[in-house]
Amino acid sequence: MKKEKQSFAMQGISRKTRRLFDRSFKFILTRASTPAVVHLINGLYKKNYPPDTIVEVRKPREYITEDPKSGVLGETFTDMVVILSCGDRKDTYLIEAQIKDDMEMCLRVFNYSVSVALENKVVSEDGTHLQIDMPEPAVIYWETSKTKDFLTIEMRFPGNRSIVYQVPAFKVLEHSVSELEHLALLLPFYILKVREELRKCETDSGKRRELAKRLAGYANEIAEVLRRSLENSYITDVDVAMLKERMSNMHAELYGGYKEFMEVDMTLEQMYKTSVLKKIDDAEARAEARAEARVAKAEAKAEAKCITQVAKAMKAAGETVGKIMNYTGLSRRKIAAL
């Protein structure tokens, strides 16, 4: 078998940006509504789960890894595990997201899959048979140029026996925005569509303006697809707001340093400001202010009652009005009325 280069994943994109996109996907999936996650699984794996399927999205685990050559320590997050329960049926899916080509991704997915499967291993009564149920895997690529539709590991055993392990690859940017309607949770990452072209023409202002115009067009398409997805109950209005917010954050990271993209940035900010999430944020802020006002009013009332009781006690003890005024801050008229 022909040997490949170890990894293409690090080409042309910073560690900070890679982490932003990795964590954004995990953020979206762990906070998305049940209908949104169900439609993502249906679209990604060609399934047909009903919208009321019970969904469990496990939060990724973070652990420290050490580069075998340099010894440099780094952070690694496990893949996303999604469990769908429908009647007596319970299915487990393992999803990994990757920006660029990486030939070792299949190996990572296999290792994670085994770890997940071992959590629910079944041992036969006689102790001679062990069963593990592997989750159904998939890798989502935001950008890719070399990856095929399936990532493959051939596991060879003595006696000329072998097992082929395959992981399907879904390549987001090879689809149009409208084709992602059933995969709405992936739409914010379409913001990467012009990144590679921009990297190649950073010194050409005219080309940057052209790319910014194209990106603005994609942003408007995404907004329309999100609207349709909401109307079709594929996602909720809170999902829409979250996705717009994520898209705005990622745009700022990728294109914030280019003046030609300022208009796109303003458009995305406006999309978020008019979203239900912003309205929810504002409503929560108003509710919090009202609650704080009620607490302050109650505290002031309690303090006034306490001062009045002190004044009454001092008056009953024969203290002078002047002394009571100094101790309590009450006026002569209020003390006389006690």
C-alpha positions in Angstrom: 0.0 0.0 0.0 1.3 3.5 -0.9 2.3 5.5 2.1 0.6 8.9 2.6 1.7 12.0 4.3 0.8 11.9 8.0 -1.7 14.8 8.0 -3.1 17.6 5.9 -5.2 19.1 8.7 -2.8 21.8 9.8 -2.3 23.4 6.4 -3.3 27.1 6.1 -5.3 27.5 9.3 -4.3 28.6 12.7 -4.6 26.5 15.9 -6.9 29.1 17.4 -9.3 29.0 14.4 -9.3 25.2 14.4 -10.3 25.1 18.0 -13.0 27.7 17.4 -14.6 25.6 14.7 -14.2 22.4 16.7 -15.7 23.8 19.8 -18.4 25.7 17.9 -19.7 22.4 16.5 -19.7 20.8 19.9 -21.4 23.9 21.4 -24.1 23.7 18.7 -24.8 20.0 19.0 -25.0 20.0 22.8 -27.4 23.0 22.9 -29.6 22.2 19.9 -33.2 21.3 20.3 -34.4 17.7 19.9 -36.0 18.3 16.4 -32.7 19.9 15.2 -30.6 16.9 16.3 -33.0 14.4 15.0 -33.0 16.0 11.6 -29.3 16.2 11.6 -29.0 12.5 12.2 -31.7 11.7 9.6 -29.9 13.8 7.0 -26.4 12.7 7.8 -27.1 9.0 8.1 -30.1 8.7 5.8 -32.4 7.6 8.6 -36.1 8.4 9.3 -36.5 9.0 13.0 -39.7 10.9 14.0 -39.2 14.4 15.5 -40.3 13.2 19.0 -37.5 10.7 19.2 -35.7 10.9 22.6 -32.3 12.4 22.2 -29.2 12.2 24.4 -26.2 14.2 23.4 -23.2 13.4 25.5 -20.9 16.3 26.2 -17.4 15.7 24.8 -14.6 14.8 27.2 -11.4 16.7 27.3 -8.0 15.1 28.0 -4.4 16.0 27.7 -2.3 14.4 24.9 1.4 14.3 24.3 3.0 14.5 20.9 5.1 11.3 20.5 7.9 13.2 18.7 8.1 16.6 20.3 6.6 15.7 23.7 4.5 18.9 23.5 1.3 18.6 25.5 -2.0 19.6 24.0 -5.8 19.4 24.6 -8.0 16.9 22.8 -11.8 16.6 22.8 -13.5 13.4 22.2 -16.0 13.0 19.4 -19.7 13.7 19.9 -21.9 10.7 20.9 -25.6 11.0 20.1 -28.0 8.3 21.4 -31.5 8.1 19.9 -34.3 6.2 21.5 -37.5 5.4 19.7 -39.7 2.7 21.3 -37.6 -0.4 22.1 -34.9 0.8 19.6 -31.8 2.6 20.9 -29.1 3.6 18.4 -25.7 5.2 19.1 -24.0 7.6 16.7 -20.5 9.0 16.9 -19.8 12.2 15.0 -16.4 13.9 14.4 -16.0 17.2 12.7 -12.8 18.2 10.9 -11.9 21.3 8.9 -9.4 19.8 6.5 -8.1 16.5 5.2 -6.6 14.2 7.8 -5.8 10.6 6.8 -5.6 9.5 10.5 -9.2 10.7 11.3 -10.5 7.2 10.6 -8.2 5.8 13.2 -9.3 8.4 15.8 -12.9 7.5 15.1 -12.2 3.8 15.5 -10.5 4.3 18.8 -13.3 6.5 20.1 -15.9 4.0 18.9 -14.2 1.1 20.7 -14.1 3.2 23.9 -17.8 4.0 23.6 -18.7 0.4 22.8 -16.7 -1.0 25.8 -18.8 1.1 28.2 -21.8 -1.2 27.5 -20.0 -4.5 26.9 -22.0 -7.7 27.4 -20.4 -10.9 28.8 -22.0 -14.2 28.2 -23.2 -16.3 31.2 -20.4 -18.8 30.9 -17.9 -16.0 30.6 -16.5 -17.2 27.3 -18.1 -14.6 25.0 -17.9 -10.8 25.0 -20.1 -8.6 22.9 -19.6 -4.9 22.1 -21.9 -2.8 20.0 -20.0 -0.3 17.9 -21.7 3.1 17.3 -22.4 4.2 13.8 -19.7 6.7 12.9 -19.4 9.7 10.5 -16.9 12.5 9.9 -18.1 15.9 8.9 -15.5 17.9 6.9 -15.9 21.7 6.6 -13.1 21.9 4.0 -11.6 19.0 2.1 -9.8 18.5 -1.2 -8.4 14.9 -1.0 -10.8 13.0 1.2 -13.0 10.4 -0.4 -16.6 9.5 0.5 -15.4 6.8 2.9 -12.4 6.7 5.2 -11.1 3.1 5.4 -9.0 1.1 7.8 -8.0 -2.5 6.8 -7.3 -4.5 9.9 -5.1 -7.5 9.0 -4.9 -10.6 11.2 -2.7 -13.7 11.0 -3.9 -16.4 8.6 -4.6 -13.9 5.8 -7.8 -12.7 7.6 -8.8 -9.0 7.4 -11.6 -6.7 8.4 -12.4 -3.4 6.7 -13.7 -0.6 8.9 -15.3 2.3 7.0 -16.4 5.7 8.1 -18.6 7.9 5.8 -17.4 11.4 5.2 -19.8 14.3 4.7 -18.2 17.2 2.9 -20.2 20.3 3.7 -18.8 22.8 1.1 -19.5 20.3 -1.7 -23.2 21.0 -1.2 -25.2 24.1 -1.9 -26.8 26.0 0.9 -30.3 24.8 -0.1 -29.1 21.2 0.0 -28.3 21.6 3.7 -31.8 22.4 4.8 -32.2 19.1 6.6 -28.8 19.6 8.1 -29.4 23.1 9.4 -27.0 22.7 12.4 -24.2 22.7 9.8 -25.1 25.9 8.1 -22.9 28.3 10.2 -19.8 26.5 8.9 -20.6 27.5 5.3 -18.9 30.7 6.3 -15.7 28.9 5.3 -16.8 28.8 1.7 -14.4 31.6 0.5 -11.7 31.2 3.1 -9.3 29.2 1.0 -9.7 31.6 -2.0 -9.1 34.6 0.3 -5.9 33.1 1.7 -4.5 32.9 -1.9 -5.3 36.5 -2.8 -4.8 38.4 0.4 -3.0 41.3 -1.3 -5.7 41.8 -4.0 -8.3 44.2 -2.6 -10.5 43.8 -5.7 -10.7 40.1 -5.3 -11.4 40.5 -1.6 -14.4 42.7 -2.4 -15.6 40.0 -4.9 -15.3 37.3 -2.2 -17.1 39.5 0.4 -20.0 40.0 -2.0 -20.2 36.2 -2.6 -20.1 35.6 1.1 -22.9 38.1 1.7 -25.0 36.2 -0.8 -24.3 32.9 1.1 -25.3 34.6 4.3 -28.6 35.7 2.8 -29.2 32.2 1.5 -28.5 30.7 4.9 -31.0 33.1 6.5 -33.6 32.0 4.1 -32.9 28.3 4.6 -33.1 28.8 8.4 -36.5 30.5 7.9 -37.8 27.6 5.9 -36.4 25.1 8.4 -38.1 26.9 11.2 -41.4 26.9 9.3 -41.1 23.2 8.7 -40.3 22.6 12.4 -36.9 21.1 11.6 -35.5 23.5 14.2 -36.7 26.0 16.8 -36.5 29.7 16.9 -33.9 29.5 19.6 -31.9 27.2 17.3 -32.0 29.8 14.6 -30.8 32.5 17.0 -27.9 30.3 18.2 -26.8 29.4 14.7 -26.8 33.0 13.6 -24.8 34.0 16.7 -22.2 31.2 15.9 -22.0 32.2 12.3 -21.3 35.8 13.3 -18.6 34.8 15.7 -16.9 32.6 13.2 -17.1 35.3 10.5 -15.4 37.7 12.9 -12.6 35.2 13.5 -12.0 34.5 9.8 -12.6 37.8 8.1 -12.6 40.4 10.8 -9.2 41.8 9.7 -10.4 42.7 6.2 -12.3 46.0 5.7 -14.0 44.6 2.5 -15.9 42.1 4.8 -17.2 44.7 7.2 -20.6 44.9 5.5 -21.0 41.1 5.8 -20.1 41.4 9.5 -22.7 44.1 10.0 -25.3 42.0 8.2 -24.6 39.0 10.4 -24.7 41.1 13.6 -28.1 42.5 12.5 -29.4 39.0 11.8 -28.5 38.1 15.4 -29.9 41.4 16.9 -33.3 40.7 15.3 -33.3 37.1 16.4 -35.4 35.6 19.1 -32.3 34.9 21.2 -31.5 38.6 21.4 -35.1 39.2 22.4 -34.8 36.5 25.0 -31.6 38.0 26.3 -33.3 41.4 26.5 -36.4 40.0 28.2 -34.2 38.1 30.7 -32.3 41.4 31.4 -35.6 43.2 32.0 -36.9 40.5 34.2 -33.7 40.5 36.2 -33.9 44.2 36.6 -37.5 43.9 37.9 -36.5 41.2 40.3 -33.7 43.3 41.6 -36.0 46.2 42.1 -38.5 44.0 44.0 -35.7 42.8 46.3 -34.5 46.3 46.9 -38.0 47.5 47.7 -38.6 44.6 50.1 -35.2 45.2 51.8 -36.0 48.9 52.2 -39.4 48.1 53.6 -37.9 45.6 56.1 -35.2 48.2 57.1 -37.9 50.9 57.6 -39.9 48.5 59.8 -36.8 47.7 61.9 -36.0 51.4 62.4 -39.6 52.1 63.4 -39.4 49.4 66.0 -36.1 50.8 67.4 -37.7 54.3 67.6 -40.7 53.0 69.4 -38.5 51.1 72.0 -36.4 54.2 72.6 -39.5 56.4 73.0 -41.0 53.9 75.4 -37.7 54.0 77.4 -38.0 57.7 77.8 -35.2 58.8 75.4 -35.3 62.4 74.1 -36.7 63.1 70.6 -33.3 64.5 69.6 -31.5 61.3 70.6 -34.1 59.1 68.7 -33.6 61.3 65.6 -29.8 60.8 65.8 -30.1 57.1 66.1 -32.8 56.3 63.6 -32.7 59.2 61.1 -36.5 59.7 61.5 -38.0 63.1 61.4 -39.5 64.8 64.5 -43.0 64.5 63.0 -42.7 60.7 62.4 -41.4 60.1 65.9 -44.3 62.1 67.4 -46.7 60.0 65.4 -45.4 56.7 66.9 
